[in-house]
Amino acid sequence: MPLSPHAPPCPPAPTDTTACVVHVAVHTPVHSGVGGLLSYTAPHSLPPGTLVRVPLGTRELLGVVWDKPEQTETLAPEQLKPVRSVLEGLAPLSPSWRRLVAFAAQYYQRSLGEIALTGLPPALKDMTAEQLARRLAPPKTKKLSKKAQATLAAEMAAQAEADATLLTPTFAENSIALSAEQQSVCTQMDQHPGPFLLFGATGSGKTEVYLQRVQQALEADPQAQALVMVPEINLTPQLLERFTARFAPLFGPQAVVSMHSGMTNPQRLKSWLAAHSAQARVLLGTRMAVFASLPGLKVVVVDEEHDPSYKQQEGARYSARDLALWRGRAQGAQVILGSATPSLESWHASEPETDGGPGRYLRLHMPSRIGAAELPRVRLVDMRQQPRRTVFSPALLGAITERVQRGEQALVLLNRRGFAPVLFCADCSWKSDCPHCSAHQVFHKGDRTLRCHHCGFTQRVPHACPECGNPDILPLGKGTEQLEEELARLLRNVQRPDGAPARVGRIDADTTRLKGALEQQLEQVHSGEIDVLVGTQMVAKGHDFRRITLVAAVQPDGALFSSDFRAPERLFCLLMQAAGRAGRDGSYVANQGSRPEMWVQTHDPEHAVFQSLRSHDYPRFAGQQLRERQDAGMPPFAFQALVRADAKTQETAQAFLRAASEAAQQGQLPHLDAVFLFPPIPMAMQRVADVERAQMLIEATDRRALQRFLHAWQPWLHWLRSQPAHKGLVRWLVDVDPQSL
């Protein structure tokens, strides 16, 4: 693996044996109170960014040599432990990468070592210097006879000639004619440094804009790299295929790599090494890719920037979208946020200063779909006018039947997997509650199990009510499994144009657990083997289904009754994204003599979410929501953090949070007068895996005041954790800019 041209390799050891003190970022336990750099000795000076293995207690851990802190109480060299080994052969991690890690650790109130090691591939963390040397060494070749060498040389020459032919792009292959809107957007990006909010309708060609910007940057600078981020693993393969098809002929077959949690550890290590060495020019990944080592970064794309999946919900709770913006600014890279339904934070940030907004982003608009495609017409079905327990209204069922008979496809959306959310006994009111969580166990009919989707506890469906013995226990509510079964029954006599019966398929987390299952099922949809697809939100965004002309949301109302103030925004985004799956191929729709439609079955058709959806009017919806939030003093007009406590009992968890609030008051922490500490309350999901959870909200109108307060509060929280009064506390954490309350 060649070394990065942007950073020098580790220098050779000098001849003298004087020990040097180095400062290393190591992932220490979260509640150890040791969150800074640790000092060790090395036989010679090591440049910052060098990867080393160091002792910590009885363990040996991977660490990153860091810049010398301004203030340090380093012990004498003879009192320090020595570095065990240096991972030679790798260029040191760049100063820009270290600045990103330092910022993330400070902003999200985590230790420097935790963030630094989060940004490295898992395989590297357990790898010794010898193992890495073997990994980086070129493969050994067997000695060949002269005749075999001549034959091999001839074959390699022929292959090189063939590769040269394949890798020489033609104008048609790599120059796609842009629409007037795409060209206008690209021109504005040439004239402005960014960052940009690309507000484009579903099917407007945002991906081609990304490709154009990345290609322009890579061709302008032979060392340039690009980071393209997507929110979901299942969106990676199809986007990877498009980027590979565009850039492999231009820059070689290894120019595009991917990085996400669905890959094996060796695969992630290979991609990370390719990006770190600048062998890979484009890195496509999920939120973890924001920490990848990309020394030549020039373009950052965050596709579907509104998606909550960009916020990490375990460990270090960082926002990959926000860090991508910070990283782009710090490294001088152009940042593009793309979405048909931007987050309200990004929409507000892109409001021009002339309209009273902050004007931090330049908003670019692409309202039209590519070609002759049109946005689907939205039909609202008032379920108050339908008989009780109606799953599919007659009008919707008739519309689906008509599409199938014409050879078109339909998508039915229900964001709840399983057969039914709960089993219920009408005699004694027993419910299939999880014994370890404050949640119901979901009924899965396919394997006759009850499963908790929070802790994973699974058991067989009882033959009778465990409380009273009633054999007639009933499923309550609907899941995707039940919708698939119901549609198969309702469409059993419906025929396709070729006379074959209608075929119903389902894509959700249950049907895609096996490796390769998702790709196989998506291929069945693309090839027309499935006529009606039932799925959760994983099929409602990003996918380019060419034959789907009807999308239906059958039970969206539940999302409106959430206690989270972001619930209307998320529902609107989901429905708009789902609607965007219909009618993407304008020529196909025209040839069919059809028109794309989005059907929504609701008990509240007058709600602002559905009325804005009906006219595809995101600006209207965003404006109304922002006015409400401004009146209520909520983000983006205020800044929030959550302190969460997990304990054996709810009383212990809330007692810790009350003590933390009292400590802040007694300690007269900086900017205490600028923040408001709400009383501790149980979390919406109060108990998970036998652990009680409570939270306390901290809110401020000034981001810097909130940050300085949290920084000063950290030592108090660590001290409280060690007190005997909080012995039953399992853990505590700080979540800055929380995405769910």
N, C-alpha and C positions, 0 to 999 in steps of 0.2 A: 504494500500500500504506500504510495508516494506521500511525502510529507507536504503539509500545506505551505504554499508559497507566502502566506500571510504571516507566519510566525516561525521563528528559527527553532531548530531542534535543540534539545538539551545540550549544553556545552560539555566537552570532555572534562573529566576530573583533573584538577590541578595536581602538581607533583607533591605539594605539601599536604600534611595530614591534619591540619587544624580544623576542628569541627566548626561548622556554621550553624547558626540558629535559624530555623525556618518556621513559618507560621502556617498552620494547616487547617482547612475547613473540613470537619468530620461530622457525620450524622450522629450526634449524641442523642440519648433518650429525651423525649419532648419535655418531660417534667423534671429532668435532672438539674435544671438551673444552669447548666453549662451550655450556653448557646453561642459563645463566641469562638474565636480561633484558639487552637491549642498549639503549644510550642514544642518543637522537637529539634534534635540535632541531625545534621547530615554531613558526610565527609567533605562535601564541597557545596558551593552555592548553587541553589536550584532556582530557576526563573519562575515567577508567579505563573500559575496555570498548569504546572507540572503535576501529573498524577503520581501518587505515592501510596505505599501501604505502610500503615503506622499501627503501633500497639495502643490499645485503649482498654484498660483493665486486663481481663484475661483473653480478650479478643484481638484480632488483627483486622483492621478496616481499611477501605479505600478512602483516600483523602485528596484534597486539591490544595497545592501550595498557593498561598494567598499573598497579596501585597502586605508589607509590614504596616501594622496599625499605627496611627499617630501617637496613641498613648498605650503603653504596654508595660506590664510588670514582669517581664521575662526573667526567669530564674537563670542562674549561671549555667553554662553548657553542661558542666559535670552533674548537675541536678536534673537534667532532662533526659528523657528516653530517646534513643536514636530512631530515625526512620528505618524501617526494615528493608524496604526495596523501592526502587524507582521504576515506573513503567516506561522504560525507554522505547524509542521508536515512534512515539506519538508526539506531535508538536504540542507545545503548551496551549492550553485553552486561552483564547484571545482576551485582551483587556475589555472589549465590548461585551463578551459573554460574562465575564466576572462582574461588570457593572450591572448587567441585567439581573444576575443572581442576587447581588447586594441590594438592589432596589426592591426586588420581589420579597426578600427576607424582611426588609425594614417595613415595607408597606403592609404586608399581610401578617406581620407580627409572628414570624417563624424564625428559627435559628438559621444562620448562614449555611451551616453544613447540611441541614435538612434540604434546603432548596437546591444547593449545589449538587447533592447526590441524587435528588429527584430528576435533575436534568441529564443524568448519565444513564446509559442502558444497563439493565439489571445484570447482564452477563459480565460486564466490565467490573462490577462491584465485587464479584467473587473471584476474579481472575488474578493469578499471580503474575509477576514480571516474566517468568519463564513461559507461562501459558500464552501471554500476549505476544511474546517474541515468536513463538511457534505459529500463532494466528497470523502474524504479519509477514512471516517468512514466505518467500515464493515457493510454490510446490516443486518438489524434487522431480527431476526428469531422468529416466533411464538412459544409459549410454547406448546409442544405436550404431549399427554397422554403417559403413559408407554407403552401401546400396540403399538402406532404409532412410539414411539422412537425405540422399538425393530424392527419393520418392516423397518424403515429408516436405522437403523444400518446394517441390513441384506442386504438391497439394496446397501448401500454404500460399503460394503465389497465385494459384487459381482461385482460392478462397478470397484472397485480398482483392483480386480483380472483381469478383462477384460482389464483395462487400462494398467496394467503391461505387459500383453501379447502384446498389441498394441505398447507400448513404448519400447519394447525390440527389437532393430534393429537386423536384420539378416545381415550376411556378404554380401549377394548378394544385399540387399537393400541399403546399405550405403558404399559399396566399389566397385567403378566402375573402371574397368581396363583402365588405361591411355594409350594413344598412346605414341610412343617413343618420339615425340616432347613435349607432355604434361609432361611426366616424366622428360625430360631434363630440362624443364623450372622450374618445382617444385624443382628439385635438386639444380639449381642455386639460387633459392630463399632461400633455406636452408643455403646456403653458403655466402650470401651477404645481408647486411642490407637494401638495396634499397636506394631510391625509384626505381621502375621498370617501364619501358615502355614495355608493352606486345604487340608487333606488330604481330598480328595474322590475317591470312586471314579470311574472312567471312566463318563461318562454321568450323573453325579449332578447336573449343572446348575451347574457352577462359572462358566461364561460368563455365565449370567443373574445370578449374584451380582456379577460384575464390572460388568455393565451397570447394575444397581441402584445400586451404590456410586458409579459415575461420574455417573449421572443425578442422584443426590441432591446430590453436590458441585457440579455445574454449575448446578443450579437454586437452590442456596443462595447462590451468589456469582456475579454476572454476569461477573466477571473470572477465574473459576477455570478451570484447564486440567487435563487428565489425560494421563498417559503410560501406554500399554498396550504391553507388550513380548511378542514371540513369538520362539522360537528359530530358526525356519526361514522362508525366503522363501515357500516353497510354502504355509505356513499363513496368510500375510497376506491373500490375496484373500477367502477365505471369512469370516474374522473381520472384515475391513473391511466386507464386505457387511452383516453383522449390526449393526455399530456405526453404519454409515451409515443403515440402515433405522430404527434406534432414534432417532438424534440429529439427522438432517437435518430431519425434520418439526418438531423442537423448537427447534433453534438455527440452521437455515439449511443450504443445500446445501454450503457450504464449511466446515462445522463439524468435519468429520473428514478428516484427511489421513494419508498413510502415508509411511514412509521406510525404504528398504532398498536393498541394493546392486544389486538387479535393476532399479532405476529408472534412467532416463537422468539425466545431470547437470542438465539444465534442470528435470526433474521434481523431483529432490531439492532443488534451490534453491527452487523454488516452495513446496514443503512446509515447508522450513526458514523461509522468510520469513513464511509464514502463521502458523507457531508462534511465531516471534520477535515478531511484531506483535500477538499474541493474537487474530488473526482466526480461527485454528483453535482449537477448544476441546478436541479430542481428537487426540493423535498416536499412531498405531499403527505400530510398527516393530520391527526386529530390534535386535541389540546396539548398533549405531551410534546408535540413537535416544536412548540414555542421555545423550549429550552435547548433545542438541538444546536450543536456547534456549527455555525455557518459563517466563517470568517469573511466571505465575500458578499454578504447579503445586500441586495439592491432593490428587491421587490418583495413585499409582503401582501398576500391576499387572504382575507378572512371571509370565506363564503358562508352564506346563511348566518351572518354575524349576530342575528337576534337570538340564536338558539341557546337555551339555558345550559346545554351540554358543554359549552365552553367554560363553565364554572366548575372547577374541581370540588367534589363534595366529600372527599375523604382526605385525611392527612392535611397537607398544606392546601388550604382552600383559596387557590388563586384563580383569577379570571384570565384565560389564555387570550381572549380578545383584547382586553385592556393591556396586557403585557406585550402583545404584538404591536399595539400602537406605540407604547413606550420604546420598545426595541427599535422599531422603524425610525422613530425620531432620533434616538441615540446613535444609530449606525448610519444615518443619512439615507435610509431606504424609503422608497415610495410605498405607502400603505393604502390598500383599497379594501374597504368594508362593503360587502355586497349583500343585498337582500331585497326581496319583494315586499317584506314587512319588517322594516328596521326596528330595532329595539327603541323604546321611547327615549332612552338615554342618548343614543346615537342621533335620533331624529332631532332632539332638542339641541344637541351640540352642533348640528349642521344648519340650524336656523340662522340666516344671515344677520349680521350686526345691524343692517339697515332696517330689519324687521324687529329689532329688539332682542335678538338671540345672541349667543356667545360667538357664533361663527368660527368654531374651532375646526370643523370639517367643511370641505367644499361638497355640497350636495349636487349630484349629477343624476338626471332623470331620463329613463328610457321607458316610456309608458306603453309602447306598442310591441306586440309579438312579432317574431320574425315571419316573413312571408305573408301568406293570406290568413294566418291563424288569428282567431278572435278569442277574447276572454269568454268564459262560459256564462250563460245566463243563470242567475241564481233564483231558485224557486223555494219559497218558504211554505212548509206544510204545518198548519196549526193543529197540533195533536190534541188540543182540547175538543176539537170537532170529531175526533175518531173514537171508536169504542175503546174501553179500557183494555190494557194489555196488548194493544196493537203494536206489532213490531215493525211491519212495513205497511204503510198506507196503500190503499188500492191504486192511487195515482202513481206513487213511486214504483210499485211492483209492475204496473203496466208499462212505465217508461223503461224499466230494466228489461222487461220481456221484449219490447220493441227493439231495443239496441241489440240484444242477442240474436234476434231473428234476422237482423240486417248484417250480422257478422261483426258487429262492433263489440267493444268491451266496456265493462262497468267496474267501478271501484266503490266498495262500501266500507266506510270508516267507522270504527268504534275503538276508542283508546282504552280498552279493557280486555285483557286476554283471559283465557279459561272459558268454561261453560257458563258459570254463574258466580257472582261475587261471594255468595254465601248460601249454605243450606239452612233450612228453617223448619222447625216443628210447630205446627199450628196448635197442637194440644197444650204444650207446656212452654212455648216461646223459646225453646233451645235454639241456639245459633252455633254455627261451626267456627267458634272463636279459636284463635291460636293460643295455646297455653303459655307461650313465651312472649307474646307481643299484644299490644292493644289494637289488634286488627283481626279481621275475619280470615279464616282459611278459605281459599278459593277452590271451588269445585271444578275439577278437570275430568270430564266424562270419558275422554279417550282411554286413560289408564286407570279410571275409577279411583282417583286419589283426591285428597284435600291438601292443598299446599299453601303455605304462608309465603307471600312474595316479598317479605321483609327479612325474615331470618332463615328461610329455606326449610323449616320444619314440614315434614310430609307424613301422612298416614293414610291408610285405606279408608274408603267411604264406609261408614257403619251401615249394617243392614237395617237397623232400626234406631230410633232416637236413644242416645245414651242415657237420657234423663228419665224418660217415661216409657220407653219401649214401643212407641208409636212407629209402625213400619212406613207410614206415609210422610217421610220428610221430603220437603220440596225445595227446589232451587229458586232463589230470589234474584231478580236482576238478569242482565244479559251480558255475555262475553262473546268474543270473536268465534269461539268454538260453537256456541249455540247459534249464532247468526249463520255460520257456514252450513250447519245442519238444517236450519229453517229454510234457507234459500234453496238448498238442494231439493227439499221437499216441494217448495212452491214452484220451482222451475222444472219439475221432473217431466212435464209434458211439452216443454218448450224446445224447439229444434233450431239449430243453426241453419244457415243457407244450404249447407251440404247435406242436411237431413240428420246429422248427428245430434244427440241430446246435448243440452247445455251443460257446461262443466264449471263447477264452482271450486275455487281454491282459496287457501288461507295462508297469509304470511304474518307471523308474529314471533315473539321470542321463543315460543314453544316449538314451532315448526322449523326454526333455523338454528337449533342448538348444535347440530352436528356440523363438522367442518365441510364447507362446500355446499351446504343445503340452501343457503340464501341465493348463491349464484345460480344454482340449478333451478330454483323456483322462479327467480326473476327471468331466466331464459324461457321458461314455460309461458310466462306472461308475454314477453316480447315476440315469441313465435306464434302466439294465438292459440296455444293449447288450453288456456284458461279463458273463459268468457266473463265470469264475474269473480273479482278478487276481493276477499274480505281481509282487512288488515288493520293494524294499529298505526300509530304515528310514524313508525319506521318506514312505511311505504307512502307516506303523505307528503314527502318533501324530497326534492333533488332528483327523483327518478324521471327519466324521459320515456314514458309509455306512449308510443305512437298511435295505438288503436283505441285507447280509452277515450270515450266521448261523454261519459256520464260519471259523476262522483256524487255519492250520497253520504251524509252524516246523519246517523239514525238517532243517537242519543247524546247530543252535545251539551244539554242543559246542566248536567252535574257540575261542570267546571265553573258555572256562574255562582255557585253557592259556597265557594271556598272562602276561608278567612284571609287568604293572601291577597293583598291589593293588586298583585300582578295577574290574577286569574283572568280577568277580561282580556288583557293584552295577549296572554298566551293562547287563549281560545281563539281570538281573532286571527292570530298568526297561523295557528294550526289549520283553521278552516280556509284561510286564503291560500296557504301552501297546498292543501288538498285540492282545492278548486283548480289550482294551476296544473294538476295532472291531466285535466280534461282538455281535449282538442288541441294538443300541442302541434300536431301535423296538419297544417291548414289544407294542404292539397288532398290528404286522405279524407278529411271531413267534407271537403267540397265534392270529391268524387262519390262519396256516400250519399250526398244530398242531405247531410245531417247538420246538426248544430250542437256544440258542446253545452252541457248543463251541469249545474251544481244544485243538488236537492238537500235541504236542511229540514229535518223533522224536529220541531220545537214546541214547547208549551208557552213560550214567551216570544212570539215573532216580532213584537214591538221593541224588543231590547235593542239598545244602540249598537251592540256587536253585530246583530243580524241585519239591521238596517244599513249599516256601513258596508257590510259584506255584500249586500244586495247590489250596491252600486260600485263595488270594487274601489271604494273611496277610503284608502288608507289615510291620506292627509286629514280628512274629516274626523275619522276615528281618533287619530293621534292627537289632533288639536283638542278634542273634547276630553280625552284622558289626561292630557297635560294640564288643562285648566283645573280639573278636579284635583290633581296631585299638588298643584301649586297652592290651591286653596287649603288643602289639608297638610301642607308642609311635608310632602313625601318626595322621595327621589324621582327625578334628578334635581329637585330643588332643596334637598337635604341629603345628608350623608349618614350612613348607618353602619353599625357593627353589632354583632351578636356575641355574647359570652354564653357558652353552653356548658352545662355540667352534667355528667353521667355518673350515677351512683346506684348503690344497691336499693335505696329507697328514695321516693320522691322528696321526702322531708330532708334527707341529707343533701340532695342536689340543690334544693332551693335554699337551704341554710348556708351553703357555700356561697351562692350568688348574693344572698343578703349580706353576708360578711364581707364580700368583695366590695359591695356598694358602700357599706359603712366604712371600710378601710379607705376608700377613695375620698369620702367626706372628711374623715379624721386626719388623713394625710395631707389634706389641702393640695391635691395634685394640680399640676399646671393645667390651665384652661378648664378647670372644673366648672367655672361659671358659664362656659360656652357649650357645655354638653348637657344632655338630659338623660338620666338613668331611669328607665322604666322598672317597675317592680318585677321580680322573677315570676314566671308562670310555667306550667308544664308545656312541653312541645306538642304540636298537633298530633304527632305520633308519639305518645307519651312513653310507651315501653316497647323496646325492641331487644329480642334475645335475652330477656330477663334483666335488662338494665333500664332503670328509670332515667328519663331525660327531662331537663328543665333548661330554660333559656332566659336571658335578660337582654333587652334591646337598649343600645346606646345610640343616641341621635344628636347631630349637630348641624348647624347651617354652614359651617366652615370646615372644609376637608382637613386643612392643616391643624386646626385646633383639635379635631378628633384624633388625628394621628399622634400628635404630641401627648395628648392625654393617655392614649392606649400604651404608648411607649413607656411613660412614667408609671403606669399601672402594672406592667408586667412583673416587676420584682415583688409587689404586694401579692399578686396572684400565686406566684411560686412559693412565697412564704406561707400563705394561707393553706396551700396544699399540704404542707409538711406538719400542720398543727394536728394534735390528737383529736380535736373536736370534729375534724373532717376525715376521720379514718375510713369511713365507708365510701369515700369518693373514688370512683373508678378513673375518671379523667376529666379534664376541662380543656376548652379550646376557645380561641377567638376567631370569628369569621367576619372579615372586613368586606363590606359591600355584599351582604348576603342576598341570595336570589330567591330564597323561600323563607317565609316566616310562619 
